[in-house]
Amino acid sequence: MNFLESFISFGNTLLWSHLLIYLLIGLGLYFTFRSGFVQFRYFGEMFRLLADRSSSKRKGISSLQAFFISAASRIGTGNLAGVAIAIAVGGPGAVFWMWLIAVFGMASSFIESTLAQVYKVKDGDSFRGGPAYYMEKALNAKWMGIIFAVLITFCFGLAFNSVQANTISLAFQRAYNMNETVIGIILVIFTGIIIFGGLKRIAKASQIIVPVMAFIYIIIALVIVFMNITEIPSIIGIIFANAFGLQEVVGGGIGAAIENGIKRGLFSNEAGMGSAPNAAATATVSHPAKQGFVQALGVFFDTIIICTTTAVIILLFTSTPDPALDGIQITQAAMAAHIGDWAQIFVAVAIFLFAFSSIIGNYYYGETNIEFLSGNRLWITLYRWAVLAMVLFGSISGFQFVWNLADLFMGAMAITNLIAIMLLAGIAIKVLKDYTRQRKEGKNPVFQPHAISGLKNVEAWDDHYTKETDK
């Protein structure tokens, strides 16, 4: 285990300290300028499309359901435990870098999710797709798609799900003093019921769980913020002072703030990582840009809204969390200090809902990529049992090990996808311009592949499909 831990630590240092920070910020800026600041110009359009009912009367996954599948993965441990870890290790300044990676990441998310829609394939009454598919069809690099499919399956289905289970375990140990093995067995039972039920059950479960848990958590968080409204300016000041090294409270100074803010920000909102496009591809919409907008909004909702409320709650409590507390336990302590000890139980229940919905969303990302690798259903069955095993493993494993393992796979996966969408950004921009042109003409935009120069290997967008989605 010591060798494995050393290898994982070395890999994380290489990826995060020397590569990913520059790639995420640099490409986020590139996509922002290349798209004409899509995340700002189309912000209102994103909200309008979230409730768009014109997609289709056919069977399939709606734009809203696809949003909730990706939100189920995004909104979870990263929002409650990840923010706490970022502040504990990187100081309050890490929050600023979480904001920054989210703002630029909205453009990255638009690019990758639009590409996923363009190159999706039919899967019965629904669709599937994602980075592995646009790597194969647009770049003619199936080898790259295979690498990505393997990475995302291990990253989300196995490593990330062990993190979600670990966080639930820690929260319930603190709130109820429950045995970690018992927690793990309960999680395995609930997870098995959902993932053996298929995609439609995943979508329905996510559509119920995510809005309810997010609404309740945000309401309580806002109550705490308003109870301490006079202190908010000083909290903002602390965040900015630490973000640029003007007021260092941790040993790593500005470097620790940047690295941990970006690392935990990416874990939370997944912008550019290549995960959300797998959910985006399932949507039945009349134009690929529609789902690009919806997924970009998911990044804003995840980090700017939910992560910020968590950060404020913690920083109102302390800017230097107790080192004896791990991740979610910091958030529990902060909530308890604000609204009483019952908050520890509330956070335990909330993190169960957040993290459990993430397990559901994470599972789907692995399934759709296994289908890319092989049509043999045996692999899906084996994968499902492996997911259940990792849920149990995460529940009983050490806090730091499961997070480091997740960071390693997340970094490798993100680099693979970022290279692909950098090479394919031009196609997404053409699709955006086509959408904009049709909107200016007063139309409900409908995608016609022949109208976009340079497109090849586009399977799902036939004339029958586009006519039906325009109804």
C-alpha distance (Angstrom), angle and dihedral (degrees) to the residues before:
residue distance angle dihedral
M1 . . .
N2 3.82 . .
F3 3.82 91.0 .
L4 3.81 90.9 48.3
E5 3.80 92.1 49.0
S6 3.83 90.7 49.0
F7 3.81 91.6 49.4
I8 3.81 91.9 49.6
S9 3.81 91.3 47.9
F10 3.83 91.7 50.1
G11 3.81 91.3 48.6
N12 3.81 92.3 50.1
T13 3.80 92.3 49.8
L14 3.79 91.1 51.0
L15 3.79 95.1 46.3
W16 3.77 101.5 39.3
S17 3.80 104.3 31.8
H18 3.80 97.3 41.9
L19 3.81 109.9 23.6
L20 3.78 122.3 13.8
I21 3.79 100.7 50.7
Y22 3.80 90.4 58.8
L23 3.79 94.4 40.8
L24 3.79 95.9 49.8
I25 3.78 95.9 47.4
G26 3.80 95.2 37.1
L27 3.79 96.3 48.9
G28 3.80 92.0 40.3
L29 3.81 88.0 58.1
Y30 3.81 91.2 44.2
F31 3.82 93.2 52.3
T32 3.80 90.8 44.5
F33 3.80 93.7 55.2
R34 3.82 94.6 36.8
S35 3.81 91.5 53.7
G36 3.80 94.0 45.3
F37 3.83 93.1 -109.8
V38 3.80 93.5 -53.5
Q39 3.82 93.5 179.3
F40 3.81 91.2 60.4
R41 3.82 102.9 34.3
Y42 3.79 94.8 49.3
F43 3.79 100.3 35.4
G44 3.81 93.4 115.1
E45 3.79 91.0 45.0
M46 3.79 89.5 57.3
F47 3.79 91.8 61.1
R48 3.80 92.2 44.5
L49 3.79 92.4 52.9
L50 3.79 93.3 48.4
A51 3.81 87.6 72.1
D52 3.82 94.7 36.6
R53 3.81 109.2 140.0
S54 3.79 96.6 177.5
S55 3.79 94.8 85.3
S56 3.78 100.9 99.3
K57 3.76 147.6 -46.4
R58 3.76 89.4 -143.5
K59 3.77 123.3 102.7
G60 3.75 111.8 -87.9
I61 3.77 146.1 89.7
S62 3.82 114.7 -50.3
S63 3.78 123.7 -135.3
L64 3.80 88.9 -108.3
Q65 3.81 92.9 50.3
A66 3.82 91.0 49.5
F67 3.80 88.0 51.3
F68 3.80 90.4 53.7
I69 3.81 93.5 47.0
S70 3.81 89.4 56.2
A71 3.82 91.2 39.5
A72 3.80 88.7 53.3
S73 3.79 87.9 61.0
R74 3.81 96.2 38.6
I75 3.80 99.1 45.0
G76 3.75 107.8 63.7
T77 3.75 140.4 66.5
G78 3.80 93.0 0.3
N79 3.80 91.6 61.3
L80 3.79 97.1 51.8
A81 3.79 108.5 18.5
G82 3.83 98.6 24.0
V83 3.79 93.6 55.8
A84 3.80 90.2 49.2
I85 3.81 91.0 51.0
A86 3.81 91.5 48.4
I87 3.81 91.4 53.3
A88 3.82 93.7 42.6
V89 3.82 93.9 51.4
G90 3.82 103.4 25.7
G91 3.79 101.5 28.6
P92 3.83 127.6 -126.3
G93 3.82 89.9 -53.5
A94 3.80 89.3 71.8
V95 3.81 87.9 74.5
F96 3.82 90.9 64.5
W97 3.80 91.1 54.2
M98 3.80 89.6 49.0
W99 3.81 87.6 56.0
L100 3.79 92.3 47.8
I101 3.79 95.3 50.2
A102 3.81 89.2 48.3
V103 3.82 95.5 51.6
F104 3.80 93.8 49.7
G105 3.78 90.6 34.6
M106 3.80 90.2 63.8
A107 3.82 87.9 69.7
S108 3.81 91.3 47.4
S109 3.80 89.9 49.7
F110 3.80 91.4 51.0
I111 3.81 91.7 52.5
E112 3.81 96.5 47.9
S113 3.81 96.0 42.3
T114 3.81 93.2 47.6
L115 3.80 89.8 51.2
A116 3.80 90.0 49.4
Q117 3.80 90.0 55.5
V118 3.81 93.6 47.5
Y119 3.81 93.4 52.2
K120 3.82 100.4 35.1
V121 3.80 119.7 129.5
K122 3.79 132.1 -143.7
D123 3.79 117.8 -95.1
G124 3.80 107.1 -177.9
D125 3.81 107.6 -72.3
S126 3.79 91.5 -12.3
F127 3.79 138.6 46.3
R128 3.76 136.8 -118.1
G129 3.76 133.2 -164.8
G130 3.78 145.0 120.1
P131 3.80 139.1 151.1
A132 3.81 95.2 -35.6
Y133 3.79 88.7 57.4
Y134 3.83 97.6 47.9
M135 3.79 90.2 44.0
E136 3.79 89.4 56.9
K137 3.80 99.6 38.4
A138 3.80 103.4 34.4
L139 3.81 101.4 29.8
N140 3.81 95.8 31.5
A141 3.80 86.5 -132.2
K142 3.77 108.3 127.2
W143 3.79 88.9 162.1
M144 3.80 88.3 63.4
G145 3.79 90.7 47.8
I146 3.80 90.3 51.9
I147 3.81 91.2 51.9
F148 3.79 90.9 49.3
A149 3.81 93.2 45.6
V150 3.81 91.2 53.3
L151 3.83 92.3 46.0
I152 3.81 95.8 49.4
T153 3.79 92.1 45.4
F154 3.80 91.3 54.6
C155 3.82 93.9 37.0
F156 3.80 100.7 49.7
G157 3.76 105.4 18.7
L158 3.79 94.6 45.1
A159 3.85 117.0 10.7
F160 3.81 98.8 35.7
N161 3.77 92.3 43.1
S162 3.80 89.8 54.3
V163 3.84 87.6 54.3
Q164 3.81 91.9 50.5
A165 3.80 91.3 48.9
N166 3.81 91.6 45.8
T167 3.81 91.1 53.4
I168 3.79 92.7 49.5
S169 3.80 89.2 49.2
L170 3.82 93.4 51.1
A171 3.81 92.2 47.2
F172 3.79 94.1 51.1
Q173 3.79 92.9 43.9
R174 3.83 89.0 57.0
A175 3.80 96.2 41.7
Y176 3.82 101.4 38.4
N177 3.82 104.9 9.8
M178 3.80 87.6 -123.7
N179 3.78 123.2 172.1
E180 3.80 111.2 -101.0
T181 3.80 93.9 -136.1
V182 3.80 91.5 54.0
I183 3.80 89.7 50.2
G184 3.78 90.2 50.3
I185 3.82 93.7 51.3
I186 3.81 91.7 49.6
L187 3.82 90.5 50.5
V188 3.80 91.6 49.1
I189 3.81 91.1 53.6
F190 3.81 94.5 49.4
T191 3.81 92.9 43.6
G192 3.79 92.6 49.4
I193 3.82 92.2 52.8
I194 3.81 91.0 54.9
I195 3.81 103.3 39.4
F196 3.81 94.6 46.8
G197 3.81 88.0 54.1
G198 3.82 97.2 68.4
L199 3.82 138.3 -123.2
K200 3.80 96.8 -54.2
R201 3.81 90.1 57.2
I202 3.82 89.3 48.5
A203 3.81 90.9 52.3
K204 3.81 93.7 46.3
A205 3.79 93.9 46.6
S206 3.81 92.0 48.4
Q207 3.80 92.7 46.6
I208 3.81 89.9 56.5
I209 3.80 100.8 38.6
V210 3.81 103.6 41.7
P211 3.83 101.2 55.2
V212 3.80 93.5 42.6
M213 3.79 96.3 48.8
A214 3.80 93.8 41.6
F215 3.82 92.8 48.2
I216 3.81 94.8 50.1
Y217 3.79 93.5 44.8
I218 3.82 93.8 47.6
I219 3.82 92.3 47.6
I220 3.81 92.2 53.3
A221 3.81 90.7 43.2
L222 3.81 91.2 51.4
V223 3.80 90.7 49.2
I224 3.81 88.8 55.1
V225 3.82 90.8 47.1
F226 3.82 92.9 50.7
M227 3.79 90.8 46.3
N228 3.81 86.4 58.7
I229 3.81 99.2 31.0
T230 3.80 94.6 134.4
E231 3.80 90.3 59.7
I232 3.82 96.4 52.8
P233 3.84 95.9 88.2
S234 3.79 90.3 55.1
I235 3.82 90.5 48.4
I236 3.82 90.4 53.1
G237 3.80 88.7 47.9
I238 3.81 91.5 52.5
I239 3.82 91.1 50.3
F240 3.81 93.8 51.8
A241 3.81 94.2 41.8
N242 3.79 91.3 53.9
A243 3.80 94.0 40.8
F244 3.80 91.5 66.7
G245 3.79 99.2 33.8
L246 3.80 94.8 -104.7
Q247 3.78 90.6 125.7
E248 3.79 114.2 21.2
V249 3.77 119.4 -164.8
V250 3.79 99.2 165.7
G251 3.76 133.0 57.8
G252 3.79 95.1 -114.1
G253 3.80 94.3 54.5
I254 3.79 117.2 -170.4
G255 3.81 93.1 -10.9
A256 3.81 91.8 58.5
A257 3.80 90.9 45.8
I258 3.81 93.0 52.4
E259 3.80 97.1 43.4
N260 3.80 96.6 45.1
G261 3.79 94.2 40.8
I262 3.79 92.2 52.7
K263 3.81 94.2 40.0
R264 3.80 94.5 50.4
G265 3.80 91.3 38.5
L266 3.79 91.2 56.5
F267 3.80 91.4 45.3
S268 3.79 88.6 54.1
N269 3.82 104.8 41.7
E270 3.85 99.9 22.0
A271 3.82 92.3 -150.6
G272 3.81 109.3 171.0
M273 3.79 92.6 1.1
G274 3.79 93.4 108.0
S275 3.79 98.4 -121.4
A276 3.82 104.0 102.9
P277 3.85 92.5 52.8
N278 3.80 88.1 68.6
A279 3.82 88.5 62.7
A280 3.81 93.0 37.9
A281 3.80 90.9 57.7
T282 3.81 92.1 58.9
A283 3.81 94.1 64.0
T284 3.79 121.4 105.4
V285 3.82 102.7 -137.9
S286 3.79 134.9 149.0
H287 3.81 95.2 -124.9
P288 3.84 131.9 25.9
A289 3.81 93.3 -132.3
K290 3.79 90.2 64.3
Q291 3.78 92.3 67.4
G292 3.80 90.5 41.3
F293 3.80 88.6 60.0
V294 3.80 93.4 45.8
Q295 3.79 93.1 51.2
A296 3.82 91.9 47.1
L297 3.79 87.5 55.7
G298 3.80 88.2 53.8
V299 3.82 89.8 62.4
F300 3.82 90.8 52.6
F301 3.79 92.9 47.1
D302 3.79 92.9 47.7
T303 3.79 102.1 47.4
I304 3.79 109.5 17.9
I305 3.81 93.9 44.1
I306 3.81 111.2 25.7
C307 3.82 101.1 27.0
T308 3.80 91.2 46.2
T309 3.79 93.2 53.3
T310 3.80 90.0 51.2
A311 3.81 91.5 48.4
V312 3.80 92.3 51.1
I313 3.81 91.8 49.5
I314 3.81 90.9 52.1
L315 3.82 96.0 43.1
L316 3.80 91.6 48.8
F317 3.79 84.6 57.7
T318 3.82 100.6 40.4
S319 3.81 140.9 -28.7
T320 3.81 91.2 -149.9
P321 3.83 108.7 50.0
D322 3.80 120.5 -151.5
P323 3.84 106.7 -89.3
A324 3.80 89.0 -142.7
L325 3.81 89.7 68.6
D326 3.81 121.7 81.8
G327 3.80 122.4 -144.3
I328 3.79 109.5 -71.0
Q329 3.80 91.3 29.2
I330 3.83 88.7 67.5
T331 3.81 89.8 56.5
Q332 3.79 90.7 46.7
A333 3.81 91.6 51.8
A334 3.81 91.3 48.6
M335 3.81 93.3 49.4
A336 3.80 91.3 47.4
A337 3.82 90.8 52.1
H338 3.81 90.4 53.8
I339 3.79 104.3 41.0
G340 3.81 107.2 10.2
D341 3.78 139.6 -87.7
W342 3.80 92.3 -62.7
A343 3.81 85.9 73.8
Q344 3.80 90.1 73.3
I345 3.79 88.9 62.1
F346 3.81 91.2 44.3
V347 3.81 91.9 52.6
A348 3.80 90.5 47.6
V349 3.81 90.3 54.2
A350 3.82 92.2 42.0
I351 3.79 93.2 50.0
F352 3.80 89.1 48.2
L353 3.81 89.6 56.8
F354 3.81 94.1 40.6
A355 3.78 95.3 45.7
F356 3.79 95.9 38.8
S357 3.81 90.9 54.0
S358 3.81 87.1 49.5
I359 3.80 90.3 53.9
I360 3.80 88.1 54.4
G361 3.81 93.7 49.1
N362 3.80 92.9 42.8
Y363 3.78 90.8 52.4
Y364 3.80 92.1 56.2
Y365 3.81 92.8 53.3
G366 3.78 89.2 58.2
E367 3.79 94.1 45.4
T368 3.80 95.6 53.3
N369 3.80 91.0 49.6
I370 3.80 93.2 48.5
E371 3.81 86.3 54.9
F372 3.81 87.2 54.1
L373 3.81 90.1 53.0
S374 3.80 97.5 42.9
G375 3.78 139.2 -2.4
N376 3.79 91.2 -146.7
R377 3.82 108.3 117.4
L378 3.80 90.2 -152.5
W379 3.80 89.0 75.8
I380 3.81 90.4 53.8
T381 3.79 90.6 52.0
L382 3.81 92.3 48.7
Y383 3.81 89.6 47.1
R384 3.80 91.5 52.9
W385 3.79 91.5 53.7
A386 3.83 90.2 46.2
V387 3.82 89.3 53.8
L388 3.79 90.7 52.8
A389 3.81 90.2 48.6
M390 3.84 91.7 52.2
V391 3.80 91.1 48.0
L392 3.79 88.3 56.8
F393 3.83 91.8 42.6
G394 3.81 92.1 51.5
S395 3.79 92.1 49.5
I396 3.81 92.7 59.3
S397 3.84 101.6 31.0
G398 3.79 132.2 96.0
F399 3.81 118.5 -80.8
Q400 3.81 98.7 -127.4
F401 3.81 96.9 44.9
V402 3.82 96.7 56.3
W403 3.82 92.3 46.1
N404 3.81 92.7 49.5
L405 3.80 91.0 48.0
A406 3.81 90.6 51.3
D407 3.81 91.9 48.6
L408 3.81 91.7 53.6
F409 3.81 95.2 52.3
M410 3.81 91.2 40.4
G411 3.80 91.5 54.4
A412 3.79 95.1 48.0
M413 3.79 91.7 47.1
A414 3.81 93.9 47.8
I415 3.82 93.6 51.8
T416 3.81 91.5 51.5
N417 3.80 92.8 50.4
L418 3.82 95.7 42.0
I419 3.80 91.1 56.0
A420 3.80 90.2 51.8
I421 3.81 97.6 48.0
M422 3.81 90.9 44.9
L423 3.82 88.1 58.5
L424 3.82 93.1 43.7
A425 3.81 100.2 40.5
G426 3.80 91.6 105.5
I427 3.82 91.4 64.6
A428 3.81 92.6 51.4
I429 3.81 90.3 49.4
K430 3.82 90.9 52.4
V431 3.81 89.2 50.8
L432 3.82 89.8 50.3
K433 3.80 91.2 51.5
D434 3.81 90.3 49.4
Y435 3.81 90.0 52.3
T436 3.80 92.1 47.5
R437 3.82 92.2 49.5
Q438 3.79 92.6 52.6
R439 3.80 92.9 46.6
K440 3.79 90.6 52.3
E441 3.79 88.0 53.0
G442 3.81 88.7 56.2
K443 3.80 94.7 -110.0
N444 3.76 133.2 134.3
P445 3.82 94.5 -115.7
V446 3.80 114.9 -111.7
F447 3.78 120.6 -171.4
Q448 3.80 119.3 -125.3
P449 3.83 110.7 178.8
H450 3.81 93.3 -153.1
A451 3.82 89.1 62.2
I452 3.82 90.4 65.0
S453 3.79 115.1 72.5
G454 3.78 117.8 -134.4
L455 3.80 97.5 24.0
K456 3.79 117.7 140.2
N457 3.80 137.7 166.1
V458 3.83 93.0 24.9
E459 3.81 105.4 156.3
A460 3.81 111.4 165.9
W461 3.80 101.0 51.3
D462 3.80 102.6 79.3
D463 3.82 123.3 151.1
H464 3.83 93.5 -101.5
Y465 3.80 91.6 53.8
T466 3.80 95.9 47.3
K467 3.81 91.9 47.9
E468 3.79 91.5 53.0
T469 3.80 94.6 46.1
D470 3.80 89.4 52.0
K471 3.82 92.0 61.1
